[in-house]
Amino acid sequence: MNASNELNPQEAVAREAALAHVKAAEKTAAQIPVGDAAPRPVAQAAVIGAGTMGGGIAMALAAAGIPVTLIDANEESLARGLARIRDNYENSVKRGKLDAAVRDERLARITGSLSIADVKNADIVIEAVFEDLALKQGIFRELDVHAKPGAVLATNTSGLDIDEIAAVTKRPADVVGAHFFSPAHVMRLLEVVRAAQTADDVIATLMDLGRRMGKVSVLSRIYPGFIGNALFRNYNREAHFLVEDGALPHEVDAALKAFGYAMGIFAVHDMAGNDVGYQTRKAQMATRPTDRRWNDLIMKLVEMGRLGQKSGKGWYRYEAGSREPQRDEELERFIVEESERMGITRRPISAGEVVKRCVYGMINEGARLLEQGIALRASDIDVVYVTGYGFPAHRGGPMYYADQIGLANVYRDIQRLHEEYGYWWKPAPLLEKLAAENGRFGDL
């Protein structure tokens, strides 16, 4: 029996409507304002950086029938990257997901190189190195020298200012953001990010390339974290505040799973590694504003060696050889002590409050993105969230979900949360305006 058979008729209808919205939104995302600009031909590609992300992008290109040169400055890193690609293909063959002949065809399309000069024949070059602005700028200076005229120069940054990367080249119109999601050969979302001078036909090329790779491409403008990570910051931050305020990790995760997420946020942290982004956050701590609340619990977990599944303990503990999260008394005791140290009186927190604070923060940020023209339409935000971040498809995405609740109701709750918690909950002007007019994000 499928899930919709277990729902009452009204819920079943709502679920079907939400799923239909997501399907339609994926098609609408492909409609972008580029006039009659046609995509540039892409018959040959190059990827810079043979790490997990670069290798995944190379596999996605090879699957689309595009020969690709995978370039890394380090011989050992390149060998490791090519071996990882071979292993991925082998596993797919073993699981019956891929034919051996198809594996061989795809492997033959991927060539390794240690020289950035080997981008010379590529119609598109995708940089996928570590998230460091100076490093990426150095690579784009070299691409400016070696890439042929008219080649699309794409950066896989997940949030750096692409204008600053484009500025080091003599061809900023050819520079664009291509934010893939890991593993790039599996995940369906591609955020195409327009910089100030990106040419229309470059945008058209990336959107079309995404389609050829079987991805859902969504256009964004430059903003910290673009569309996806901008919203995710709010979801993540509130989950951590909820733990400081009185919930325990398993309670937050249980509420999010009951809402429809496949995994709770703390189980996801443990899977990805709590140390992801640690150095960046550590560096930012000295200069960040002091007029708002910050969540640093995860930093302390890293310093305690609680990195997640890979160290056997994080927000949960893990038995040897198991990925099943188990509650950990030591960690829960630590959380209670930290709340006390911060002067927070812990209180019981309901599943409803967990969902509201995690999801409404995203809705409020989504309203800001629409207001500033970062996202073209509310349904694009929904597509990003359902396709790339595990938002339950049967809820239709955060903006669609807000429309179903009624924006006046969402605004009222956000206003109350702003009064109670301050800075992070300042209502977006667009949300306030639509609430007053009984409007909907979907009608913008």
N, C-alpha and C positions, 0 to 999 in steps of 0.2 A: 504493500500500500504506500503511495507516495504521500509526502507531507501535506499536500493540499487536500487530500481526502480526509485528513484528520481535523481539518479546520472547519469552523462553522461557515455557512455560505458567504457571509459578508467578508470574513477574513480571506477566504479563497479568492473572491473577486478582487479584493485589494492587492493580494499577492500577484495575481495575474496582471493587473494593471501596472504594478511596479516593474515587473519583469518586461512587459511590453515597452514601458518607458525607457528602460536600459537599452533594449534592442534598437529602438528608434534613435536614442541619443548617440549610439555608436555610429549610425549612418550620418546623423546631423553633424557630428564632429568633423567629418571629412569636408564639409562645406565651409570654405575659408575665403576671406576677402583678398584675393590676389588678382582680381581683374581677369584678363585672358592670358595671364602668364602660364606658359607650358613648362612641365618639368624638364630639367636638363637630362640628357641620356646618361644612364649609369650602367656601364658594361664591365667596369673594373673598379675595385675598392682597395683601400689600405686601412689598417687599424693600427694605431700606435699604443703600445702597452699590452703585454701578453699575460696580464693577471687574469683573475677570474672573470672580470667584466669584459676585458678586451677579447679574451678567448670566446666568451659567450656571444659577443657581437659578431666575431668572425664566423661562428657557427650559424648564426641567424642569416648572415649574408650568403654563406655557402648553400644554405637550405633554399634560398631564393634564386639559386643558380648563378650567383655572382662570384667570379674568382676574386680572391682577397689575399693581399700580402699582410701578414701579421709581423709587426716590427717591434723589437725591443732592443734597448742599448746594451743589455746584459745577457751574455750567452747562456748563463745558467737559468735565468728567468724565462728566456725564450724556449729553451729545451723543456723546462717544467710546464710552460703554457701549452706547448704542442702535445706533450704527453697527456696533459689533462683533457685536451680535446679528444685525443684518441680513446682515452678511458671512457669519456662521456658517450662516444659513439658505440664503443664495445658494450657498455651497460645497456644502451638502447637496443642493440641487436639481441643481447641475452634475454631481455625482457619481452622480446617479440614486437617492439615498437618500431623497429627499423629493419629494413632488408639489408643483408650484407652488401649487395651490389650498390644500393643507395649510399651506404656508409662509405664505400670505396670512392664513389663519385664525389661525395662531399669532401672527403679528405684530400682528394686530388685538387680540389679548388683552393685549398689553403696552403700558402707557401710562407715559410718563416724567413726573416731577414734581420740582420743586425745594423742595417744602414738606413737612415731616414731618407737618403737620396732615392731609395727604391719606391718612393711615393710617386715618382715622375710620370707613370702611366695611369694613375688612379683618377677616376672621374669624381670620386668622393673619398676624403680622408676623415676618419673618425678617431679623434684622440680620446684615449681611455686610461689615462695615468692617474696617479694619486691626486687627491683633491687639494692641490696646492697652487695658488694663483701664479706665483713666480715660475714654478716648474712648467705650468701650462703655457705661460707667455713665452718662455724659452723655446718650447716646441713649436708654437705658432710662428715665431720669428724664422725658424728653420723651414717650416712648411712654406712660408712666403718665398723662400729661395728655391726650394726643390719642387713644389707642386706645379703642375702645368696651368697655364691660364684657363680660367673658367672652371677649375676644379672646386667642388664644394668643400669647405673646411669646417668640420663639425666638432664640437667639444661635448663630451659626455658628462660635463659637470652636473652635480645635483643641486647646485645653488649659488655658485660663484657668479660674479657680474660679467656676463659675456661681452659687454661693451669694452671692458678693460682688457679682455683677451683679443678682441677684434682690433683694438687700437694699436697693437704692436705690429700689425700687418699693413701692407700697402693696398690691401683688397678687402676692406671691412664688409663690403656688400656680399662677399662670398662666405662670410662667417655666420654660423648658426649654432644653436644649442640642440643636441640630440641626446636627451636624457633617457637612457635605457634603464630597465629595472632588472635586478639580479635574481636568478640566472637569466641573462639576456636572451639565450636561445629558447627559453621556456615562457618567460613572462610576456604577456600580450600588450602591455602599455608602452607607448613611446611618447614622451613629452617633447614637442618640437618648439624650440624657444626662439622667438624673433628678437634680435638685438636692434638697436636704433637704426643701423644702416643695412640690415639684411635685405637683399633683393627679393622681390616677390617670387621670381622663378626658383630661387634657392629654397624658399618655404614650400613651394609646390613640389620640388624635387624630394625633399625630406618626407613630406606627407605621402607622396606616391611610393617612395622606397619603403616606408613603414607598411603600406598596404601590400607590397610585393613580399615582404617578410612575414606577412600574416599578423601584423600588429594592428592595434587600434591607436592611431595617431591623434593627439590632441594638441592644438596650438595654444601656446602661452606667451606672455611677454615677460620681461625680466622683473623679478621680485625675489626677495630672499626665500629660497626653497621652491620657487615657481608655484605651480598650483598644488601639487601633491604634498610636498614636505611642509609647505606653509600651513596647510590644514592639520597635517600630522603633528606638528609641534604643539598645537592646542590640545589635541586628543591625548598626547603623551604627557604633557605638563599636568593636566587635570588628573590623570590616573595617578600620578605620583603625589599630587597634593591630597587626593582622597586617602592614600595610604598614610600620609602624615596626619590627616584629620581624624582617622579612626578605623578605616577599613583595613583589611589584610590583603596581601596580593591575591590569594585564592578567591577572596570575595569579589574583588574587582573583576578578575578574569571570569568568574562564574556569571556575573551580571552581563558582561560583554558577550559571552557565548550564548546566553539565553536570548540576547537581543538578535543574535544571528551570526556573529563573527565565528570563524572556524577555530580561532585561538585567541586567548586573552593576551593583553599587552605585555604582562610580565613573563608569560611563557615564551612570547615572541622575543623579548629581550634576552632571555636565557639561551634561546636557540641561536640568535644572531651573534651573541657575545656582548656582555655588558660593557666591555672595554672599547666597543666601536665608538669613535668620536671622542674618546676620553681626553686625548692630548689637546684637541681643538678647544673643548670646553674648559679645560684647565687653563689654557692660555687666555681665554676670554674673561675668566673670573675676576682678574685684576681691574678690568676697565668697564665692567658692566654697570648699568645704572643701579642705584641703591634705593630707588623709590618704589620698588615692586618686589614681590615674593619670587624666589627662585627655588628650583628643586634639585638638590645636590645629593640625594640619597644614593643614587646610582653610582656617583663618583666614589662614595665611601665603600660601596660594595666592591668596586674594582680594587681599591686600596686594601681591602680585607682578603683579596684573592678570590672573591666570589664572582667569577667571570661568566658563569652559566653552565650549560651542558658540558662544555669542553673542560671545565675544572671540577665537575661533579657537584657543584653547588653555586647558586646565584640567588634569585628570588625564591627558588625552590631547591630541594636537594634531589640528586639523581643516583639511583643504584647503578653499580658497574654494569655497563652494556645496555642500560635502559635510557630511553628519552622521556619517560613518563615523569612529569613533575610531582614531587611529594612535598607536602607541607614540612617546614623546618622550624622547630621550636626556637632554635638559636637565633635564626633570622627574625622571627616574629618578636622575640624578646628585644632584639636590637632596635626594631622599628618603634616599639613602645617607648624604649629609653630615649630614642632620638626625638620623638614627639615631645616628651617631657623636657628634654634639653632645649628645644625650640620654644618652650612655653605654650605649647598647644594642648588644650584639654581634649583628649580623645573622646569620641562619641560614636554610638552605633550609626552606621550609614546604610541606607536601603539600596537595593538593586536599582530602583527607579532613579535615585539621586546619582548613582554611578553613571547610568546611561545619559541622563540629562547633562551632567557636567562634561562628560567626554564628547558627546555628540553636539551639544549646543555651542560649545567653543569652536567646533569646526564650521558650523553653520554661520556663526558671526564672522569668522575669518573669510568664509566664502563670499559673504555679502561685501566685504571690503575688496576682494579681488574683482568682483563684478563692477563695483563702483569705480575702480581705478582702471578698468579695461584690461586687467591682467588676463582674465578668462573671457572668452567671447560671449559665453552663455552659461546659464546655470546648469544645463544638461551636460556641458563639457566637464564641469566639476564633478558631477555625478559619475560620469564615465571614468574619470581618473580614479575616483575612490573605489568604485566597484571592481575595476579591472586591475588596478595596481596595489590597492591597500586592504583588500579583503572586506570592504564594507558589504554587508549582506545584500545581494542583488534583489531579494524579495522585499527590501525596504526602498529600493529605487535610487539610492544615493542620498547623501546628506541634504541637498537642496530640495530634492523631491520630497523627502521625508518631512522637511520643515513645512513645505506647502500643505502636506496632508494634515499636519497638526494644527496649522493656521499660524501665520506669521505674527498675529497679535498675541497669541499664547506664548510663542517662542520669545518674542520681544519682552513680554511681561516677566518671564522667568530670568532672562538675561539681565534685565534691569535690576531685579531683586538680587541676583548673584553679584552684580557690580556694586550694589550698596553694601553687600556683605563682605566681598572679597577684594574689591578695588580694581587696580590697574588693568589686569588681563581681561576683565569682563566689560570694559567700556563698549556700549552697544554701537555697532556700525551704523552710520547715518542712513545708509540705504535700507537697512532692516527697520529702523525707526520710521522712515518715510513710508515703506510698504505696509507696515503694521497699521499706521494711522489711516491709510487709504484702503485697507482691506485688500491689499494687492498680493501677488504671488511672484516668486522668483521665475516660475515657468512662463509667465506672461511678458517678461522683459524683452 
